[in-house]
Amino acid sequence: MATHLITGAGSGIGAAVARRLHERGDDLLLFARDAGRAKELAGDFPGARTLVGDLATPDRLSWALSHQTLPDRLDSLLHFAGVVDLGPVAELTTKLWTGQLNVNLVAPAELTRLFLPQLRAAKGQVIFVNSGAGLNAHAMWGAYAASKHGLKALADALRQEERPHGVRVTSVYPGRTATPMQVKVHRQEGKEYDAPRWIDPESVATTILTALDLPRDAEINDLTVRPGR
């Protein structure tokens, strides 16, 4: 039975992937920002274990994990958690820059570093759920896109470094997807939200599981998913 550590399992694409893995009987280790959220996730996914740590303060993750029981091996580390705050560069404060960089880039880098021994032991896989903004930056998206461009660089470097250890690294770049984050984006853009226009999270989940389940004679490095209508 494979063991997967998942951030962002409570919503959107992360929840869709977690449900699929849970339904097929895989062992889930769900990352939560606090004990209350961990209890909610444990209720949503019976039998799953939880870890608690705040991705907004990545410099404290090592301390937080040192007080919890960690697995000996991991078949995958799936990074879904993320935050977004739009605004022109002329108005983005350092708080908004730091908040997005911490959660979207520094925390994934730190979690990956902390769990590399377990990933190497299993010859596992790291999947970074990036964004179309990680490939192209547009007006109002500067801070978020910068965090996602950085996440691409992290994945590219990690892939080369960990290939000798048998660890696969995949970046997935979904376009606009019908998630609670997309509702927030539309609100910030001042636009009406119409969920059917965007990708269903289940469709993105299918592409992620394809990369995860690919036989070991091949790997998917980068996967771009765009709305089909």
C-alpha positions as CSV (number, residue, x, y, z in Angstrom):
1,M,0.0,0.0,0.0
2,A,1.5,3.3,-1.1
3,T,1.9,6.2,1.4
4,H,1.2,9.8,0.2
5,L,1.8,13.1,2.1
6,I,-0.6,15.7,0.9
7,T,-0.9,19.4,1.5
8,G,-4.1,21.2,0.6
9,A,-6.2,18.1,0.9
10,G,-9.2,20.0,2.2
11,S,-10.2,21.8,-0.9
12,G,-10.2,21.9,-4.7
13,I,-7.7,19.7,-6.6
14,G,-6.0,18.5,-3.5
15,A,-9.3,17.2,-2.1
16,A,-10.1,15.5,-5.4
17,V,-6.8,13.7,-5.5
18,A,-7.0,12.7,-1.8
19,R,-10.5,11.2,-2.3
20,R,-9.3,9.2,-5.3
21,L,-6.3,7.8,-3.4
22,H,-8.4,7.2,-0.3
23,E,-11.0,5.3,-2.3
24,R,-8.4,2.9,-3.7
25,G,-7.0,2.2,-0.3
26,D,-3.7,4.0,-0.3
27,D,-2.3,5.3,3.0
28,L,-2.8,9.1,3.4
29,L,-0.8,11.5,5.6
30,L,-2.6,14.8,5.4
31,F,-0.9,18.1,6.3
32,A,-3.0,20.6,8.3
33,R,-2.3,24.1,9.5
34,D,-3.6,23.4,13.1
35,A,-5.1,20.8,15.3
36,G,-8.7,21.8,14.5
37,R,-8.1,21.5,10.7
38,A,-6.4,18.1,11.3
39,K,-9.5,16.9,13.1
40,E,-11.7,17.9,10.2
41,L,-9.5,16.2,7.7
42,A,-9.4,13.0,9.8
43,G,-13.2,13.0,9.7
44,D,-13.3,13.5,6.0
45,F,-10.8,10.7,5.3
46,P,-11.4,7.9,7.9
47,G,-8.1,6.0,8.6
48,A,-5.9,8.8,7.3
49,R,-3.2,10.2,9.6
50,T,-2.5,13.9,10.0
51,L,0.5,16.2,10.5
52,V,0.2,19.7,11.8
53,G,2.3,22.7,10.7
54,D,1.7,26.2,9.4
55,L,2.9,26.6,5.8
56,A,2.8,30.4,6.4
57,T,5.8,30.1,8.7
58,P,8.1,27.7,6.9
59,D,11.0,28.3,9.3
60,R,9.0,26.6,12.0
61,L,8.1,23.5,10.1
62,S,11.2,21.5,11.1
63,W,10.4,22.2,14.8
64,A,6.8,21.3,14.4
65,L,7.5,18.0,12.7
66,S,10.2,17.1,15.2
67,H,7.4,16.7,17.8
68,Q,5.3,14.3,15.6
69,T,5.6,10.8,14.4
70,L,6.8,10.6,10.8
71,P,6.7,7.8,8.3
72,D,9.8,5.7,7.5
73,R,9.1,6.0,3.8
74,L,6.9,8.0,1.4
75,D,5.8,7.0,-2.1
76,S,4.8,10.6,-2.9
77,L,4.8,14.1,-1.6
78,L,1.9,16.1,-3.2
79,H,2.0,19.9,-2.9
80,F,-1.5,21.3,-3.4
81,A,-1.7,24.1,-0.8
82,G,-1.5,27.6,-2.0
83,V,-2.7,31.2,-1.5
84,V,-3.3,34.0,-3.9
85,D,-3.6,37.8,-3.5
86,L,-3.8,39.9,-6.7
87,G,-2.8,43.5,-7.1
88,P,-0.6,45.8,-9.1
89,V,3.1,45.9,-8.2
90,A,2.6,49.6,-7.3
91,E,0.2,48.5,-4.5
92,L,1.5,45.1,-3.3
93,T,2.9,45.3,0.2
94,T,5.8,43.2,1.5
95,K,3.2,41.3,3.7
96,L,1.4,40.2,0.5
97,W,4.6,39.3,-1.2
98,T,6.0,37.4,1.8
99,G,2.7,35.6,2.5
100,Q,2.5,34.2,-1.1
101,L,6.2,33.3,-1.3
102,N,6.2,31.5,2.0
103,V,3.1,29.3,1.3
104,N,3.6,28.8,-2.4
105,L,7.4,28.4,-2.6
106,V,9.4,28.3,0.6
107,A,7.1,25.9,2.5
108,P,7.1,23.4,-0.4
109,A,10.9,23.6,-0.6
110,E,11.2,23.1,3.2
111,L,8.8,20.2,3.4
112,T,10.5,18.5,0.5
113,R,13.9,18.9,2.1
114,L,12.6,17.5,5.4
115,F,11.0,14.4,3.7
116,L,13.7,13.6,1.2
117,P,15.1,10.7,3.2
118,Q,11.7,9.0,3.2
119,L,11.2,9.7,-0.5
120,R,14.6,8.3,-1.3
121,A,13.9,5.2,0.7
122,A,10.8,4.5,-1.4
123,K,12.2,5.9,-4.7
124,G,9.1,8.0,-4.6
125,Q,7.8,11.0,-6.4
126,V,7.3,14.7,-5.7
127,I,4.4,16.5,-7.5
128,F,4.2,20.3,-7.4
129,V,0.8,21.6,-8.4
130,N,1.9,24.8,-10.0
131,S,-0.3,27.1,-12.2
132,G,-0.5,28.6,-15.6
133,A,0.8,31.7,-13.8
134,G,4.0,29.7,-13.2
135,L,4.7,29.9,-17.0
136,N,3.3,33.3,-17.9
137,A,2.8,36.4,-15.7
138,H,0.0,38.9,-16.3
139,A,-0.9,42.3,-14.8
140,M,-2.2,42.1,-11.3
141,W,-0.6,38.6,-10.8
142,G,3.0,39.7,-10.1
143,A,3.5,38.2,-6.5
144,Y,1.5,35.0,-7.2
145,A,3.2,34.4,-10.5
146,A,6.6,35.1,-9.0
147,S,6.0,32.4,-6.3
148,K,4.9,30.0,-9.0
149,H,7.8,30.7,-11.3
150,G,10.0,30.0,-8.3
151,L,8.2,26.7,-7.8
152,K,9.0,25.7,-11.3
153,A,12.7,26.5,-10.7
154,L,12.6,24.5,-7.5
155,A,11.1,21.5,-9.3
156,D,13.5,21.7,-12.2
157,A,16.5,21.8,-9.9
158,L,15.2,19.1,-7.6
159,R,14.5,16.8,-10.6
160,Q,18.2,16.9,-11.6
161,E,19.5,16.5,-8.0
162,E,17.3,13.6,-7.1
163,R,17.3,11.5,-10.3
164,P,20.4,9.6,-9.0
165,H,18.3,8.7,-5.9
166,G,15.4,7.4,-8.0
167,V,13.0,10.2,-7.0
168,R,10.8,11.5,-9.8
169,V,9.7,15.1,-9.9
170,T,6.6,16.4,-11.7
171,S,5.2,19.9,-12.2
172,V,1.5,20.3,-13.1
173,Y,0.3,23.6,-14.5
174,P,-3.5,23.7,-14.4
175,G,-5.4,26.6,-16.0
176,R,-8.3,28.1,-14.3
177,T,-10.1,25.4,-12.3
178,A,-13.5,25.5,-10.5
179,T,-12.2,25.7,-6.9
180,P,-12.8,27.9,-3.9
181,M,-9.5,29.7,-4.8
182,Q,-11.0,30.5,-8.2
183,V,-14.0,32.1,-6.5
184,K,-11.6,34.3,-4.6
185,V,-9.7,35.2,-7.7
186,H,-12.9,36.3,-9.5
187,R,-13.9,38.3,-6.5
188,Q,-10.5,40.1,-6.5
189,E,-10.8,40.6,-10.3
190,G,-14.4,42.0,-9.9
191,K,-15.7,39.4,-12.3
192,E,-18.8,37.1,-12.1
193,Y,-17.8,33.5,-11.3
194,D,-19.2,30.9,-13.7
195,A,-17.9,27.5,-12.6
196,P,-18.9,25.5,-15.7
197,R,-16.5,27.7,-17.8
198,W,-13.5,26.2,-15.9
199,I,-11.8,22.9,-15.5
200,D,-13.4,20.4,-13.1
201,P,-11.0,19.5,-10.2
202,E,-11.6,15.9,-11.0
203,S,-10.2,16.3,-14.5
204,V,-6.9,17.8,-13.0
205,A,-6.9,14.9,-10.5
206,T,-7.0,12.4,-13.3
207,T,-3.9,14.0,-14.9
208,I,-2.0,14.0,-11.6
209,L,-2.8,10.3,-10.9
210,T,-1.6,9.5,-14.4
211,A,1.8,11.0,-13.6
212,L,1.8,9.4,-10.2
213,D,0.9,5.9,-11.5
214,L,3.1,5.9,-14.5
215,P,5.4,2.8,-14.6
216,R,8.9,3.4,-13.5
217,D,10.4,3.1,-17.0
218,A,9.1,6.6,-17.7
219,E,8.4,9.9,-16.0
220,I,6.3,13.0,-16.7
221,N,8.3,16.1,-16.0
222,D,5.9,18.9,-16.9
223,L,2.1,18.6,-17.5
224,T,0.0,21.5,-18.7
225,V,-3.8,21.3,-18.3
226,R,-6.1,23.9,-19.9
227,P,-9.9,24.5,-20.0
228,G,-11.4,22.6,-22.8
229,R,-14.2,25.0,-23.5
